[in-house]
Amino acid sequence: MTERPWTLSPFAVMLISFASAPASGQEDPFRLDDPIERDEPVEIDEDGPSWRWDLDLQDTFEYDSNVFRLSEDLSDRLDSDVSGDRISGRFDDMDSEDDFLISSRARLTAKTDGLDGRQLRIIPGVRYDYFTQNERRSHPEFDLAVEQELGSGREIALDLGYDLDVFKRNYLADATDLTGNVSAAERVYDHGIYDELSAEVHYRHRLWRKRKRDEPFLDARRIYGTVLLGYRHRRYDSPFSNRDRNIGEVGLGLSFDLDGRWDIDVRYLLGVVMTDDGREVLIRDEPDFGVDLNGDGDALDENRRTVQRVDRSRLEHSIEVGVSYRFARNWRVKAGYDFTFQDYLSDERFDTTHRDREDLRHAVRLGVEWEFARRLSLEIEGRWIREDISRRRLRRDEDEETEYTRFVAAIALSVKLF
């Protein structure tokens, strides 16, 4: 495979150009700024609201060791370059298991007076992910956030997002059966490409704030509670409409601001993933089911083409814990752990990939942030992700996400222009 030269994104040039200009604040590269508390009475401008603007740019350079979430078996097969896989298109545009990603993001923040004269922020943004080794995975993402302060440490926010033309990986679309045993070359694969629309509503409420005469409570200065309601719709291009999904989310979170240096965040999220129980082409062995799939009078054949119902619906329970510590004026170290339990709901007889299946995913992250100039910050983060499944008898040639391990290392450079 020909190595593609590294290119410097336009945002990176702009980041360097504006490094020496003054600014009023700095954004955390991986999350929106904490809401500004304004408990004092607000004076409303009788001449109408004024607008204040911020423009934030960020470039992220990332290495992903397993960009397609391949199991060990599929990873070895990708490296083997089997002739049958070339004919079937199994790994078309899946040029490399790992990849170097350049992500450029622009976000404009418009601030004005909203309800009761309190601050309203409207934040449109755009991001483009460029994959240097698997260019077909490159795609844009669009987002819009509307955040309204309510006073007394309360805030409500609406986040909208749209991911366009995302190449997930190749999936089995069909198969021919000319020999009585579907070979690798007789399979037909196609790109799994989707668009996804998301909407989330967050309500954040300050539960406790330390005052001068208060007794210490966990050495906390402030404690916040958060409620989240979300919805996502993912729509796949033909012929994979049965992979479409509707996802509802409900979340609860607590945030602790301890002594001005420590921040601790804990969140629980319940996701309900609903998919169509539609029919798909599968490759199955007759002896596993005792069924004559091709009508030849016996149930002894292997690797037979059959069209059966597949249901990917599931429940997802996630617990996320994040800790950050400011150990110097412009330095902060961050760590986190995420645990996800997936309980698949399929009861379809031939859907052996999802029936009676439970997955466990662990993710550990560690990073450091350095605000090295008034307008510039740098963040470095590493993430390790491991997913395990309960079903040990899945076919070794399955193309679905099963067990996989990923390591991600990222460097993000951010600048606030005005």
Residue, then its C-alpha position, 0 to 999 in steps of 0.5 A: m500500500t502506498e504511504r500517503p504524505w502528511t498534510l498540515s490542515p488549514f486550522a493548524v496554520m491559523l492556530i500558529s498565526f494567532a498564538s500571540a494575540p490576547a484573549s479573555g478566556q480558554e476553552d477545554p479542548f474536549r468539552l464545553d466551558d462550565p456555565i457561568e454562574r450569575d446569581e446577582p440581579v440582572e439589569i436588562d438593556e432597554d435598548g435591546p440585547s448586545w451580542r458578543w462573539d467567540l471563535d474557537l478552532q481546534d486541530t486534533f492529531e490522533y492515532d487509532s490502533n483498530v479503527f474498524r473495531l476488528s476482532e483478532d480473527l478479522s484483523d489476521r484475515l485483513d493482513s492475509d489478503v485472501s484472494g476470495d476476499r478481494i473478489s467479494g469486496r470484503f475489505d474494499d476501502m478498509d486499507s489499514e487496521d490502524d490509522f492516523l486521523i487529523s480532525s479540524r473543528a471550528r466553533l462560533t459562540a454568540k452570547t447575548d441576553g436571554l430569559d430574564g436578561r441572563q446569558l444565552r449562548i448559541i454555538p454552531g460548530v463544524r468538524y471534519d475528520y480526515f483519515t490518512q490511511n482509510e480515506r473513505r472513512s473521512h466525513p464531516e460532522f455538524d453541531l449546534a448548542v443552545e445554552q440558557e442560564l437560569g440563575s442560582g447555578r441552573e442551566i438548560a442546554l439543547d445539543l443537536g448533531y448531524d454526522l454525514d456519510v460515515f463509513k462504518r465497515n463492510y458488511l455482507a449484502d448477499a451471496t451466491d451458492l453455486t457449489g452447495n457451500v458458499s465460498a469466500a469468493e461467492r460472498v458479496y460485501d458492500h459499504g456500511i455507510y450511515d447518517e446520524l441525527s442526534a438531539e440531547v437536552h441537559y439540565r444542570h442544577r447546583l445542589w450545594r455551594k459552600r459558604k463562609r460559615d458552612e461546615p465542610f462537606l467532602d471539601a467541596r466548593r460546589i456540587y452539581g446535578t445533571v439530567l440528560l434526555g437524548y435521542r439519536h437516529r442512524r440511517y444506513d444506505s441501501p442495502f442495509s436498512n435493517r441496520d437503522r436504529n433509534i436510540g433513546e437515552v436517559g442520564l443522571g450525573l453528579s459533579f463535585d468541585l473540590d477545593g478549587r483543584w479537584d473536579i470529579d464527575v460521575r454519570y449513569l446513562l441508560g440507552v435503549v437501542m431499537t432496530d427493525d426485526g427485518r430479514e437479511v442474508l446470512i451464512r449458516d450451517e444446517p447441523d447447528f439448527g437441524v434444518d434443511l436450508n436449501g431443500d436437498g432433503d438433509a440438514l448436513d450442509e455447511n455455509r448455506r445462504t439463507v434469508q432470516r430475521v435479524d434483531r440488533s435491539r439492546l439495552e445499554h447501561s453505562i457508568e462514567v467516572g472522570v477526575s481532573y486535578r489542577f497541579a499548577r496554574n496552567w496545568r491539569v491532569k485528567a483520568g477516567y473510566d467508563f464501563t458499559f454493559q450491553d444486553y441484546l434482546s433478539d430471540e430470533r432462532f437464526d440470529t446467533t450473532h445477537r441472541d442470548r448475547e451480553d457485551l462488556r466494554h471497559a475504557v480507561r483514559l488518561g491525559v494532561e492539559w497545558e494552557f501555554a498562552r492566553r489564546l492557546s492550549l494543548e491537550i494530550e490524551g490516551r485511551w484504552i478500550r476493550e470489549d468482550i462478549s458472552r457468546r463464545r461460539l460465534r462464527r469466526d467469519e462474522d463481520e459484526e463487531t464482536e470482541y476487540t481492543r483499541f488504543v487511541a492517542a490524541i494531541a489537540l491544539s486549541v485557539k480562541l481567536f476573539 
